[in-house]
C-alpha cells in the first residue's frame, strides 16, 4: 500500500484580528504524488501553507485531523522539518548575504551532504560547481530559485511544500525544473505546490484543488 504522507480534514484558518475564516476541502496525499493548489489571489493558498508548514504563524488554525506520515501535526512540532522541506514565496530573499552558496548548501544539508547527489542535482538543473563560490548578490533570481530546490532536496524529504516555485524562471529553465521535480516524485517524494502557472501545474500535478469555488472540490488531472 502506498504510504499516506499528508491527511487534512475539516481545516479552518483565521488571521489575527480577522473576522472571516478560510475553510478548506479535505486533502489526502500519498508518496510520489503532487497535489496542486490553485485559485484567485486571496483564496487562502499561501495562508494554508504558512499555517501548516511555515516556521511561524500567528493566526488561529483549527482542524479535525492533520497528519504527516500518520502522526498528528501537533505531536510533530518542529521535528516535522526532519521529513518536510518548505520553500516559501520570495525564497530568493532568504539567502544569507554573508555566506557563499556552497556554505549555505552544506548548512541546509546538515553539514554532511551527499556530494554525488549534489553534483547530480546541479547537472539536472544546469548549475555549475563555480556557483558555490559566489555570494547571493552575485547570482540571478532564477538561479536562487533552483538552488533553493537543491537545498530542500538534499535532506531527501518525504514531503516538499512549494509556494510559487515557477516564479523567476524563464521557459527553458521552467521545463528543466519540471523534469527535476518529476524525477524527485519518481523517487517517492510527495509534493504540495501553489502556482498561478497553468503550464507548470499541468506538468507536475497529479491532482488539482481549486480554492475559492463554491464546491471546493478536488479534480484529478487526466493522463
N, C-alpha and C positions, 0 to 999 in steps of 0.2 A: 504494500500500500504506500502511495506517495505521501510523505510526511506533510502535515498541516503546519505551515510556518506562521501564518497570521490568521487570527479569528477575532472579528469585531462585531458586536451585537448591540443594537439599540443605543448608539452613541449620540450624545448631545454635548455641544461645547458653547461656552459663552465667554466673550472677552470682558475684562474688568470694566464695570460701570455700564455695560450694555444691557439693554432690556430684552433683546431678542436672542434666541438660541439658534445655533446651527444644528440641524438634525441630519443624520447620515444613514444611508442604507447599510444593511449588514454586509460585511466583507469577509471573504474567505480566500486564502491564497496558499497554494502548495509549492513545494520546492520545484525550481526550474521554470516557474511561470511568472508572467509580468502582468500586473494589474495597473491600468492607467486611469487617472482621474482627470476628467475634463469638465469644462463649464465656464460660464461667463466670469469676468472679474468680480470678486466679491461673493462668489458662491461657496467659499469656505474650503477651497482645496489646500492652500498653504496653511490655513488655520488647523486643519486636521493633522497635517504632518508635524507642525510645530508642537501641537498639544500632545501627540502620542510619542514622537521620536526626537523632538528637539531637546536641547540642553537645559532650557528653562522656559516655562510657560506660566504666566501669572493669572490666567483666566481659570474658569471652572470647567472641569471635564467630568461627565457622568456617562456610565455605560453599564449594561448588564454583564457583558463579558468582553474582555480584551486580553488575548493570549498571544504569546510568541513562543513557538515550539512547545505548545501545550502548557506553558507556565504563565500565570497571571502577570500582567504588566506591572502591577504594584509590587509584586514579590521580586521581580527582576531588579527594580530600582535602576541605579546607574550601571549595574552589571550587564544590562541589556546591550551596552556598547561592545561587549565581548563578541556578540553574534550579529550586531547590526552596524552598518555604515550609513551615515546620513549626510547627504550632500544638499545643503540648503540653497535657496536662491542667493545670487550675488556671492557665490563661493569665492570668486576671484579676489574679493576684498579680505578674505580670511587668511591669506598667506602672511607669514611673519616677514616684514620687510628687512629685518636684520640678519636673517638666516638664508643660506643658499638653498636652492631647490633640493639638492642632494641631502642636506642636513634635515630638511623637513620631511623628505621621503622616509628617512630612517627613523625619525621620531614617530611618524604615522605608523610605521611597521613595528614599533616597539623596540627599536634598536637592533633587532636581529631579523633581517628580512631575507627572503629567498632571492638571491641576486639573479639567478637564471630566470625566475618568474618575472622579475623586474625588467630584465632585458627583453623578454618576450612581450610584455605589455608595451614597452617603448616601440618595439618593432610594429606591433599591431596598430598603434596609434600614430605612427610616423613621427616619433620623438627621438632625437639623437642623444647620446650619452653626454654631449657637451652641455646640455641644458642643466645638468646637475651642478655645474659650476656657477650658474647665474643666480642673481637675486630676482625677486618677483618683479621689480620695476623694469627689468630688462627683457621681459617676455610679454607676449600679447595676451589678451583676454581669452582667446580661443585656446591657446596653449595652456593657460592656467586651468581652464575647464577640463582639458584632457588629463592634466597632472592630478587634478582633484579626483578624477575617476581612478587613476593609478593608485593614489594614496588609499582610497576607500577599499579597493580590491586586494591590496597587499595582505591584509589580515584574513582573507578568504571568508567574508561574512556569509551568514546564512540568509540574511535579508539586506538588500540595499535599497534605501529610500532616496529618490532623486527628485528635486524640485527644479523644473525648467532646465534640464541638462543640455538641451539643444541650443540654448541662448549662446551668442557669441561665436557660433560655428558656421563656417561657410558650407556650401553644398557638398564639396568633396570631403571635407572633414566630417560632416554630418554622416555621410554614407560609411566612412571608415569607423566612426564611433558606433554606429548601429551594428556593424559586423562584430566589433569588440564586445558590445553588450550581449549580443546573441550568443557569442561564444561563452560568456560567463553564465548565461542561462543554461546552456547545454551542460555546464559543469555542475548545475544544481542550485545556483543562487536564485532566490526569489527576489522580485523587484516590485516596488510601488513607485510609479512615475507620475508626476504632474507636468503637463505640457500643453501649450496652445498650438503646437505644430502638428497638424493632421498627418503629414507625411512621416514624421518621427513616430507618432503613435502607431500608425499602420505598420511600420517597420519593426516594432518591438513588442507591442502589447498582445496578450492572449485574450484579455478581457478589458472592456472599457466601461467605466461608471461615469455617467453624465450627471453632475451635481447641479442642483438648482432647478430641476424639472419637476413637474407635478408628481409623476410616478416614481421618480428617483430610482429607477430600476437599472440593473446592470445588463449590458448586452455583450455577447461574445462575438469576436471578430471571426469571420469565416476564413478558412484557408490557413 
